[in-house]
Amino acid sequence: MKEYIKNQIKKSYETKQAIYENDALLDVIERVARACVELYRGSNKTILAGNGGSAADAQHIAAELVGRYGFDRPSIPSLALTTDTSNLTAIGNDYGYDKVFSRQLEGMGQKGDIFIGISTSGNSLNIINAFKSAKEKGITTVALVGRDGGEMAKLADMAIIVPSNSTPRIQESHILIGHILCDIIEKEIFAQGVGE
């Protein structure tokens, strides 16, 4: 069993190594980080959503921004659309589950916000619909996805595609990327920055 455990760790490491060695992908992560920093120098917010484990990632990232990531500083506005069960169940019941995020964006999203949709497949219909609503409102869209990026990567303004077909490896990398974004945002806004 120990070898099996080691093999799982190795697979996770190999996925992260593939990200580490992919300059084009690192450039996209940097572009997203810079866009978020610019947004927070104004009066806008990040909005995140996903399903299942990706919902947990959306909430995790939003909490790091609103609370703190690495050090004490003023709160940063970030909203996970996965946390309000009354909204989720009312919209799901009245409009269908494929509208649970787009309907919330219609009411709470503002021009200049950034919406980060998280999905391992890149084909979550409720995120795709949210991207369409975001575009109508002038909200920048980011797809945090895996595999080939799916439909979300085609619709998004920026797509961070983890080079893996394994859902667990993609999710592990998503939270790493989320932590990197939180770290850069926090340091650029409230500390001395992270350098070039």
N, C-alpha and C positions, 0 to 999 in steps of 0.2 A: 504493500500500500504506500510505503514511503516513496517509492519510485514513481508511482502514479501522481502523488502530490507534487513531487519535484517536476514532473512533466507538465502539469497544469501551470505551475509557476513559470516554467520555460516558455510555454505557449504565450502567456501574458507578456513576458519579456520580449519575445520575438515580434509581437504586434507593436509594442511601443518602440522597439528598435526600427521597425519599418517606418514609423512616423518620424523618428529621429533622423533618419537618413533621406527623407523625402523633402527636398528643398521647396518644391512647389506647394506641398501641403503646409509646411512651416510658414511660407509666405501668406497663405490664406489665414492661418491662425493669427499671424501678426496683423493682417488687415482687419480682422474682426476685433482684436484687442484695441487697435488704434481707433476704430469706429466707436467702440464702447467708451473709451477714454474721452473722445470728443463729445459724445452724447452727455457724459457726466460733467463736462465743463459747462454745459447749459442746464436746462431745467427738465430734461426728459428722463426716461426710465427704460430699463430692460424688462421684457416680458418673456416668460418661458413656458413651454408646455410639452408634454409627452404622455405616453401611455405605459402603464405597468412600471417596469424598472426605470423607464425614461421619465415617467412622472416623478418618481423619487429623485432622479437626477435634477429635474427642473426645480423641485422644491429645495434640494440641497444647495444648488448654485445660488438661487434667490436668497436663501437664508444666510449664506456666506457674505453676500453683498449688504443685505439689510442689517445683519448683526455685525460680524467682523470676520475677517479671514486670518490675517497674521498679526495685527496689532490694533489697539484701540484707536478709533477715529469716528467722525460723524457717520451716521447711517447713510447708505446709498440706496436710492429707490429701485426696487426690483420686485416683480410680481410673478408668482407662479399661478397659472390658470387652472391648476389641478387640485387646489386646496379647499375650495368652497363647495361643499357637498350639496348645498341648496341650489346653487347655480348649476352645477353639473347634472343633478337629477331633474331639475325643472326644465332646463334646456333639452336634455336628453329625452325627456318625456314628451315635451311639446313640439320640438323641432327635429329630434333624432340625434343619435350620438355623434354623427358626422358633423354636427353644428356646435358641439359643446365649447370649442375654443374660438371659432369664428364669431359667434354671437357675443362672447365676452370681449373680444377685441373691438367689435363694433362699439361697445359701450365704454370701454376703459382705455383703449389705445388712442394715442395722439400722434399727429404728424411729428416726425423726428425721433420717435421711439424706435427701439430695436426689438424685434420678435425673434427669439431663438426657438426653433422647433426641433425637438429631439426624437429620433427614431432609428432603430438599428437597420430597418429595411429601407427607409426613405420613402415608403409608400403608405403611410398612415393617412387615411382619407380626412380625418378631422384636422390634421396638421396641414394638409394640402389646402383644405378649405380656409383655414386660418391664414395661410400665405396669401390667398386671393383677397381676403378681406383686408389684410395688412396693406397690400399694394394699393387698394382703393383709398386707403387713408393716408398714404405717404409714409408708411412705417417700413423701415429697412428689415429685410428678412435674412435670417441665417439658418441654414440647414446643418444640424449636427447629426451625421448619419454614418452608415457603414455600407458594406457590400459595394454595389456600383453607384450608390447615391440615390437610386430610385427616382421617382417623379419629383420629390422634394428638391433634389439637387438641381433639377432643370428649372424649377420655378424660383429658387432662392436668389437673392442678390449675391450672397456668398455661401459656399458649401464647403464644410469641413468633412471630408469623407475618410473615415478610418479604413485602412486597407486590410480588411478581414471579412470573412463570411461567417464567423462565429459570433453569435449574439453575446455570450459572456465576455469575449475578448473586446468586442466593440463597446459594450457598456463600461468595462474597466477603463478603456481609453477615453470614453466620453467624460468620465468624472476627472481624469487626469487633465484633460483639455479645459474643462470647466474650472478646475483649481488654478491652472495657469492663467486663464482670463481674469479670475478674481484677484490673483496676486498682482498682475500687471496693473489692473484698474486701480487697486488700492494704493500701490506704490506711486503710480504716476499722478494720481490726484492728491494724495496726502503726504507723500514722502519725497524722496529725491529722485524718483524715477528708477528705471531699470537699465538705462543706458541703451546704446545701439547694439 
